[in-house]
Amino acid sequence: MCYDLTIDIGILMSGSNKRNTQYFQTSHRLMNIMSSKGIFFLALDIRGKILIQYLEKLKEGTFGHEWLIKMMSEDKIKVVPWIPIDRGIKVEIKEAPFPIGGEDFKYVRTAASTICKYLVSHDPDYSDRACRVLRRKLEIKVKTACECHEL
């Protein structure tokens, strides 16, 4: 089994000890597991929106930047085209509430387009209600870095 994980920028930032340092250990560990085990791949959107955000926020020399380069050089990237998401589903997600116009929706679109549909984040925008809607409507499983250690 392979896992193509969609990773929120917050995970990479905390794994680099740059933001949300309370998640440093679990995020850092997940990044190490992903880069060392052949079953894990980083999912990116074909439009490059996630990669652009990664490169803008992860400064050269940080663990996250080096990790991203390693994942790319070892061919551990899965680039996926976004599947269309029905307007009714978008309305339900927005009412969850979830910021559809915000920067997090690109992760939702990408995760919905992957095979395993895992989205890894510590972002509070992924409330219990939002996660239920994402799971029910798009089969997306939102997990924390710690929950992914068990995959």
C-alpha contacts under 8 A as a table, 3 or more apart, distances in Angstrom:
res1	aa1	res2	aa2	distance
1	M	39	I	6.62
2	C	38	G	7.95
2	C	39	I	4.48
2	C	40	F	5.97
2	C	41	F	7.55
3	Y	39	I	5.95
3	Y	40	F	4.90
3	Y	41	F	6.04
3	Y	115	I	7.86
3	Y	116	C	6.07
3	Y	118	Y	7.96
4	D	40	F	6.03
4	D	41	F	4.59
4	D	42	L	5.57
4	D	43	A	5.39
4	D	78	K	6.75
4	D	114	T	6.59
4	D	115	I	6.92
4	D	116	C	6.28
4	D	117	K	7.63
4	D	118	Y	7.31
5	L	40	F	7.19
5	L	41	F	6.15
5	L	42	L	5.25
5	L	43	A	5.42
5	L	111	A	7.38
5	L	114	T	8.00
5	L	116	C	7.55
5	L	117	K	7.31
5	L	118	Y	5.34
5	L	119	L	6.10
5	L	120	V	6.97
6	T	42	L	6.17
6	T	43	A	4.91
6	T	44	L	6.92
6	T	107	Y	6.46
6	T	110	T	6.77
6	T	111	A	5.53
6	T	117	K	7.86
6	T	118	Y	6.19
6	T	119	L	4.76
6	T	120	V	6.13
7	I	11	I	6.66
7	I	12	L	7.66
7	I	42	L	7.13
7	I	43	A	7.45
7	I	107	Y	7.47
7	I	119	L	6.05
7	I	120	V	4.95
7	I	121	S	6.61
8	D	11	I	5.65
8	D	12	L	7.20
8	D	104	D	7.75
8	D	107	Y	6.67
8	D	119	L	7.40
8	D	120	V	6.04
8	D	121	S	5.27
9	I	12	L	5.21
9	I	13	M	6.14
9	I	53	Q	7.51
9	I	54	Y	6.35
9	I	57	K	8.00
10	G	13	M	4.97
10	G	14	S	5.98
10	G	19	R	7.14
10	G	20	N	7.64
10	G	121	S	6.80
10	G	122	H	7.01
10	G	123	D	7.22
11	I	14	S	5.24
11	I	15	G	5.88
11	I	23	Y	7.85
11	I	27	S	5.57
11	I	120	V	7.48
11	I	121	S	6.16
11	I	122	H	7.00
11	I	145	A	7.32
12	L	15	G	4.94
12	L	16	S	6.13
12	L	27	S	6.96
12	L	28	H	7.79
12	L	31	M	7.74
12	L	58	L	7.95
12	L	64	G	5.34
13	M	16	S	5.08
13	M	17	N	6.35
13	M	18	K	5.18
13	M	19	R	5.44
13	M	20	N	7.71
13	M	57	K	7.92
13	M	58	L	7.13
13	M	64	G	6.66
14	S	17	N	4.77
14	S	18	K	5.46
14	S	19	R	4.79
14	S	20	N	5.31
14	S	21	T	5.48
14	S	22	Q	7.83
14	S	23	Y	5.87
14	S	24	F	4.90
14	S	27	S	6.28
14	S	28	H	7.45
15	G	18	K	7.54
15	G	21	T	7.99
15	G	23	Y	7.23
15	G	24	F	4.83
15	G	25	Q	6.89
15	G	26	T	7.51
15	G	27	S	4.51
15	G	28	H	4.03
15	G	29	R	7.71
15	G	31	M	7.22
15	G	63	F	7.34
15	G	64	G	6.74
16	S	19	R	7.88
16	S	24	F	7.11
16	S	28	H	6.90
16	S	62	T	6.12
16	S	63	F	4.98
16	S	64	G	5.36
17	N	20	N	7.56
17	N	21	T	5.57
17	N	24	F	5.63
18	K	21	T	6.80
20	N	23	Y	5.88
20	N	24	F	7.15
21	T	24	F	4.87
22	Q	25	Q	7.69
23	Y	26	T	5.63
23	Y	27	S	5.89
24	F	27	S	5.34
24	F	28	H	5.77
25	Q	28	H	5.20
25	Q	29	R	5.95
26	T	29	R	5.12
26	T	30	L	6.15
26	T	145	A	5.70
26	T	146	C	5.33
27	S	30	L	5.14
27	S	31	M	6.24
27	S	145	A	5.38
27	S	146	C	7.33
28	H	31	M	5.18
28	H	32	N	6.29
29	R	32	N	5.09
29	R	33	I	6.15
29	R	149	H	7.98
30	L	33	I	5.02
30	L	34	M	6.06
30	L	145	A	5.97
30	L	146	C	7.38
30	L	148	C	7.10
30	L	149	H	6.26
31	M	34	M	5.11
31	M	35	S	6.25
31	M	67	W	7.32
32	N	35	S	5.26
32	N	36	S	6.10
33	I	36	S	5.24
33	I	37	K	5.88
33	I	149	H	7.79
34	M	37	K	5.67
34	M	38	G	7.67
34	M	39	I	7.78
34	M	40	F	5.09
34	M	41	F	6.84
35	S	38	G	7.69
35	S	40	F	7.37
35	S	67	W	7.40
35	S	70	K	7.37
35	S	71	M	6.21
35	S	76	K	7.75
37	K	40	F	6.18
38	G	41	F	7.82
40	F	76	K	7.28
41	F	71	M	7.93
41	F	76	K	4.82
41	F	77	I	5.39
41	F	78	K	6.31
42	L	71	M	7.48
42	L	76	K	6.25
42	L	77	I	4.80
42	L	78	K	5.98
43	A	77	I	5.94
43	A	78	K	4.76
43	A	79	V	5.85
43	A	80	V	7.01
43	A	110	T	7.21
43	A	111	A	7.57
43	A	114	T	7.23
44	L	48	G	6.98
44	L	50	I	6.18
44	L	51	L	6.78
44	L	77	I	7.02
44	L	78	K	6.16
44	L	79	V	4.83
44	L	80	V	6.27
44	L	110	T	6.69
45	D	48	G	5.52
45	D	49	K	6.64
45	D	50	I	6.52
45	D	51	L	7.93
45	D	79	V	5.47
45	D	80	V	5.08
45	D	81	P	5.95
45	D	82	W	6.76
45	D	110	T	5.61
46	I	79	V	5.47
46	I	80	V	5.37
46	I	81	P	5.09
46	I	82	W	7.41
47	R	81	P	7.58
48	G	51	L	5.19
48	G	52	I	6.04
49	K	52	I	5.21
49	K	53	Q	6.35
49	K	106	K	7.25
50	I	53	Q	5.13
50	I	54	Y	6.16
50	I	106	K	7.09
50	I	107	Y	7.47
51	L	54	Y	4.98
51	L	55	L	6.14
52	I	55	L	5.20
52	I	56	E	6.10
53	Q	56	E	5.08
53	Q	57	K	6.11
54	Y	57	K	5.40
54	Y	58	L	5.68
54	Y	65	H	7.92
55	L	58	L	5.38
55	L	59	K	7.16
55	L	65	H	7.40
56	E	59	K	7.22
58	L	62	T	6.64
58	L	64	G	6.14
58	L	65	H	5.29
59	K	62	T	5.86
59	K	65	H	6.30
60	E	65	H	5.77
60	E	66	E	7.38
61	G	65	H	6.49
61	G	66	E	6.55
62	T	65	H	5.30
62	T	66	E	6.33
63	F	66	E	5.19
63	F	67	W	5.93
64	G	67	W	4.97
64	G	68	L	6.09
65	H	68	L	5.14
65	H	69	I	6.30
66	E	69	I	5.13
66	E	70	K	6.15
67	W	70	K	5.02
67	W	71	M	6.12
68	L	71	M	5.10
68	L	72	M	6.20
69	I	72	M	5.11
69	I	73	S	6.05
70	K	73	S	5.09
70	K	74	E	6.02
71	M	74	E	5.31
71	M	75	D	6.27
71	M	76	K	4.99
71	M	77	I	6.47
72	M	75	D	5.22
72	M	76	K	5.96
72	M	77	I	6.01
73	S	76	K	7.64
80	V	110	T	6.90
80	V	113	S	6.32
80	V	114	T	6.65
81	P	110	T	7.59
81	P	113	S	6.71
82	W	109	R	5.92
82	W	110	T	5.97
82	W	112	A	7.67
82	W	113	S	5.57
83	I	109	R	7.16
83	I	112	A	7.14
83	I	113	S	5.58
85	I	89	I	6.71
85	I	90	K	6.90
85	I	109	R	7.85
86	D	89	I	5.32
86	D	90	K	6.46
87	R	90	K	4.99
87	R	91	V	6.27
88	G	91	V	5.10
88	G	92	E	6.37
89	I	92	E	5.08
89	I	93	I	6.17
89	I	137	K	6.71
90	K	93	I	5.09
90	K	94	K	6.08
90	K	100	I	7.38
91	V	94	K	5.07
91	V	95	E	6.14
92	E	95	E	5.09
92	E	96	A	6.23
92	E	133	V	7.15
93	I	96	A	5.14
93	I	97	P	6.43
93	I	98	F	5.79
93	I	100	I	7.41
93	I	130	A	6.41
93	I	133	V	6.27
93	I	134	L	7.01
94	K	97	P	4.98
94	K	98	F	4.74
94	K	99	P	6.08
94	K	100	I	5.86
95	E	98	F	6.70
96	A	129	R	5.75
96	A	130	A	4.86
96	A	133	V	7.10
97	P	125	D	7.94
97	P	129	R	7.73
97	P	130	A	6.33
98	F	125	D	6.10
98	F	126	Y	7.16
98	F	130	A	6.26
99	P	102	G	5.08
99	P	104	D	7.26
99	P	105	F	7.15
99	P	125	D	7.48
100	I	103	E	7.96
100	I	104	D	7.39
100	I	105	F	5.36
101	G	105	F	6.91
102	G	105	F	6.16
103	E	106	K	6.37
104	D	107	Y	5.54
104	D	108	V	6.89
105	F	108	V	4.94
105	F	109	R	6.20
106	K	109	R	5.07
106	K	110	T	6.08
107	Y	110	T	5.06
107	Y	111	A	5.97
107	Y	119	L	7.13
108	V	111	A	5.17
108	V	112	A	6.03
108	V	119	L	7.28
108	V	140	I	7.78
109	R	112	A	5.23
109	R	113	S	6.46
110	T	113	S	5.15
110	T	114	T	6.61
111	A	114	T	5.32
111	A	117	K	4.89
111	A	118	Y	5.99
111	A	119	L	5.73
111	A	140	I	6.55
112	A	117	K	5.58
112	A	138	L	5.99
112	A	139	E	7.19
112	A	140	I	6.05
113	S	117	K	7.08
114	T	117	K	5.22
114	T	118	Y	7.91
117	K	139	E	6.64
117	K	140	I	4.87
117	K	141	K	6.16
118	Y	140	I	5.90
118	Y	141	K	4.96
118	Y	142	V	5.99
118	Y	143	K	6.99
119	L	140	I	6.86
119	L	141	K	6.14
119	L	142	V	4.77
119	L	143	K	6.14
120	V	142	V	5.82
120	V	143	K	4.89
120	V	144	T	5.40
120	V	145	A	6.15
120	V	148	C	7.79
121	S	126	Y	7.98
121	S	142	V	6.99
121	S	143	K	6.33
121	S	144	T	5.33
121	S	145	A	6.90
122	H	126	Y	7.88
122	H	144	T	5.71
122	H	145	A	7.65
123	D	126	Y	6.01
124	P	127	S	6.02
125	D	130	A	7.75
126	Y	129	R	7.88
126	Y	130	A	5.58
126	Y	131	C	5.86
126	Y	142	V	7.65
127	S	130	A	5.07
127	S	131	C	6.06
128	D	131	C	5.13
128	D	132	R	6.20
129	R	132	R	5.10
129	R	133	V	6.35
130	A	133	V	5.19
130	A	134	L	6.17
131	C	134	L	5.04
131	C	135	R	6.02
131	C	140	I	7.89
131	C	141	K	7.35
131	C	142	V	6.34
132	R	135	R	5.11
132	R	136	R	5.98
133	V	136	R	5.13
133	V	137	K	5.78
133	V	138	L	7.80
134	L	137	K	5.44
134	L	138	L	5.30
134	L	139	E	6.29
134	L	140	I	5.40
134	L	141	K	7.41
135	R	138	L	5.59
135	R	139	E	4.17
135	R	140	I	4.62
135	R	141	K	5.76
135	R	142	V	7.98
136	R	139	E	5.68
136	R	140	I	7.85
143	K	146	C	7.94
143	K	147	E	5.83
143	K	148	C	6.59
144	T	147	E	5.21
144	T	148	C	6.56
145	A	148	C	5.21
145	A	149	H	6.75
146	C	149	H	5.39
146	C	150	E	7.72
147	E	150	E	6.04
147	E	151	L	7.72
148	C	151	L	5.36
